[in-house]
Amino acid sequence: MATVMQKIKDIEDEMAKTQKNKATAHHLGLLKAKLAKLRREILAPPSAKGGGAGEGFDVTKSGDSRVGLVGFPSVGKSTLLNKLTGTFSEVASYEFTTLTCVPGVIKYQGAKIQLLDLPGIIEGAKDGKGRGRQVISTARTCNCILIVLDAIKPITHKRLIEKELEGFGIRLNAQPPNMGFKRKDKGGISFTSTVTPTHLDLETVKAICGEYKIHNADISLRFDATADDLIDVIEGNRIYMPCIYVVNKVDQITIEELHVLDRLPHYCPVSAHLEWNLDGLLEKIWEYLDLIRVYTKPRAMSPDYEDPVILPAKKCTVEDFCERIHKDMVKQFKYALVWGSSAKHKPQRVGREHLLEDEDVVQIIKKV
């Protein structure tokens, strides 16, 4: 591990010394590819005993969605968990009070959202320092991340935490690169682009692919991609997830400082201790999780508005709804009756491909 760490440090030092321009783009692309490969080794070093590295804390996933609290020690993550969920997580004035993962459940809009209070991470967590590997591995299993920042500490902590998460393959508030990558048996590297590329050329693409021992592939760009985007696509293990920057302890700063923080994108000011703006934070979590509520209606009965079925907005067909209730329901499915904004008339008879919208009411008709 020490030699891998030394190699990573050497590459990072060389990248820091190298000027960024067109002449060095090829060399930097190669260094970035080598760095990504070494980071992957840290995440999952080869083991004869088969012990999985980079494993997270053993917390059973429950509820409709999972949200993780990530941040440096003593920024108020445990206080936030206590106030939002009523779960007890030890709070004290010294650092590293929380040494394991403490789960809690938020009940909001009919959904059960699991909130994880993860131990504080330190700089160098992505390289295995502290319990960083466990913390960030657990963060990878979340649907949304809350980066908790202390309002009275430098805002540069935000960039440090982002760097640690990016080193573990987590891309915050980003979409997967819009580019095609397909391996083939022969024909060399084919590089096409629908836009004029300013960061990548054929030589750089061949060098990065060569580092991964890929000598035959079709690569097509649909936007002005960088070397990092190409490496992410080749690695194929990146996780793209929404993130909210929760700036805690705003009761200890001035209004002028709060106006400066207000320029941060994806940010939410709170005071966990005084319970300021916790409702605003819950609204933002709900918005970023992008969930919809669908109500069930048994035959000849009123809809059940107390216990909605929660679905992600990206997977909200009638078939997804059936699978969420019971996996065998799809086999018995005949058609569904839908009331709500997704229906053209009330009720509309639909098939399993019909896309549902928030607060629709659904009645499933089974085969006899």
PERA-V343142 format. One record per backbone hydrogen bond with DSSP energy under -0.5 kcal/mol. CO is the residue of the C=O (numbers start at 0). NH is the residue of the N-H. E is the energy in kcal/mol with one decimal. If there is no record, write none. Layout:
<<CO NH E> <CO NH E>>
This chain:
<<0 4 -2.6> <1 5 -2.3> <2 6 -2.4> <3 7 -2.5> <4 8 -2.3> <5 9 -2.6> <6 10 -2.4> <7 11 -2.6> <8 12 -2.5> <9 13 -2.3> <10 14 -2.6> <11 15 -2.0> <12 16 -1.7> <13 17 -1.4> <18 20 -0.8> <20 23 -0.6> <20 24 -0.9> <23 27 -2.8> <24 28 -2.4> <25 29 -1.8> <26 30 -2.1> <27 31 -2.6> <28 32 -1.9> <29 33 -2.2> <30 34 -2.5> <31 35 -2.4> <32 36 -1.9> <33 37 -2.1> <34 38 -2.4> <35 39 -1.8> <36 40 -1.5> <37 41 -1.6> <38 42 -2.1> <39 43 -2.3> <41 44 -0.5> <46 49 -0.6> <56 58 -1.9> <57 59 -0.5> <64 113 -2.9> <65 142 -3.2> <65 143 -1.2> <66 115 -2.7> <67 69 -0.7> <67 145 -3.3> <68 117 -1.2> <69 147 -2.8> <70 120 -2.1> <71 74 -0.6> <75 79 -1.9> <76 80 -2.2> <77 81 -2.6> <78 82 -2.4> <79 83 -2.4> <80 84 -2.4> <80 85 -0.6> <80 86 -0.6> <81 85 -1.6> <86 88 -0.6> <96 98 -0.6> <99 101 -0.5> <100 102 -0.6> <101 116 -2.9> <103 114 -3.2> <105 107 -0.7> <105 112 -3.2> <107 110 -2.6> <110 107 -2.3> <110 112 -0.7> <111 63 -3.3> <111 64 -1.0> <111 113 -0.6> <112 105 -3.2> <113 66 -3.3> <114 103 -2.2> <114 116 -0.5> <115 68 -2.9> <115 117 -0.9> <116 101 -2.2> <121 124 -1.6> <123 126 -1.1> <123 128 -1.9> <124 127 -2.1> <128 131 -2.0> <130 134 -2.4> <131 135 -2.9> <132 136 -2.1> <133 56 -0.5> <133 137 -2.1> <134 138 -2.0> <135 139 -1.5> <137 140 -1.4> <138 141 -1.5> <142 241 -0.7> <143 67 -2.0> <144 146 -0.7> <144 243 -2.4> <145 69 -2.8> <145 147 -0.8> <146 148 -0.6> <146 245 -2.0> <148 150 -0.6> <148 247 -3.1> <149 152 -1.7> <153 156 -1.7> <154 157 -1.6> <154 158 -0.5> <155 159 -1.7> <156 160 -2.4> <157 161 -2.2> <158 162 -2.2> <159 163 -1.8> <160 164 -2.4> <161 165 -2.8> <162 166 -1.9> <163 167 -0.6> <164 167 -0.9> <164 169 -2.2> <165 168 -1.8> <168 170 -0.6> <168 238 -2.8> <169 171 -0.6> <170 173 -0.6> <170 240 -2.2> <176 178 -2.0> <177 221 -1.4> <179 219 -2.1> <181 217 -3.0> <187 189 -0.6> <187 216 -1.4> <188 190 -0.5> <189 191 -0.5> <189 218 -3.3> <191 220 -2.5> <194 196 -0.8> <200 204 -2.5> <201 205 -2.6> <202 206 -2.1> <203 207 -2.5> <204 208 -2.6> <205 209 -2.6> <206 210 -1.7> <207 211 -0.9> <208 211 -0.7> <208 213 -2.9> <209 212 -1.6> <212 214 -0.6> <215 183 -1.9> <216 189 -3.1> <216 218 -0.6> <217 181 -2.2> <218 191 -2.6> <219 179 -3.0> <220 193 -2.3> <222 224 -1.9> <225 229 -1.8> <226 230 -2.4> <227 231 -2.4> <228 232 -2.1> <229 233 -2.4> <230 234 -3.0> <231 235 -2.3> <238 170 -3.4> <238 240 -0.6> <240 172 -2.4> <241 144 -2.0> <243 146 -2.1> <243 245 -0.9> <244 246 -0.9> <244 267 -2.5> <245 148 -2.9> <245 247 -0.9> <246 269 -2.7> <247 150 -2.5> <248 251 -1.8> <249 252 -1.2> <253 257 -1.9> <254 258 -2.0> <255 259 -1.5> <256 260 -2.2> <257 261 -1.6> <259 262 -1.5> <260 263 -2.2> <263 266 -0.7> <265 244 -3.2> <267 246 -1.7> <269 249 -1.6> <270 274 -1.1> <270 275 -2.0> <274 277 -0.5> <275 270 -1.5> <276 280 -1.7> <277 281 -2.2> <278 282 -2.3> <279 283 -1.9> <280 284 -2.6> <281 285 -2.4> <282 286 -2.2> <283 287 -2.6> <284 288 -2.3> <285 289 -1.0> <285 290 -0.8> <289 312 -2.9> <291 310 -2.3> <292 358 -3.0> <292 359 -0.7> <293 308 -3.5> <294 361 -2.8> <295 303 -2.7> <297 300 -1.7> <302 304 -1.1> <303 295 -0.5> <307 309 -0.6> <308 293 -2.2> <310 291 -3.0> <311 314 -1.7> <315 355 -3.0> <316 320 -2.1> <317 321 -2.4> <318 322 -2.4> <319 323 -1.8> <320 324 -1.4> <321 325 -2.8> <325 328 -1.5> <327 331 -1.1> <328 332 -0.6> <329 332 -0.7> <331 366 -3.1> <334 364 -2.9> <335 349 -2.9> <336 362 -2.6> <337 347 -2.3> <338 360 -3.1> <339 342 -1.4> <344 346 -0.6> <347 337 -2.2> <347 349 -0.5> <349 335 -2.3> <350 353 -1.2> <351 318 -2.1> <353 317 -1.4> <353 355 -0.5> <356 359 -1.6> <359 294 -3.0> <360 338 -2.6> <361 296 -2.0> <362 336 -2.8> <363 365 -0.6> <364 333 -2.4> <364 334 -1.5>>
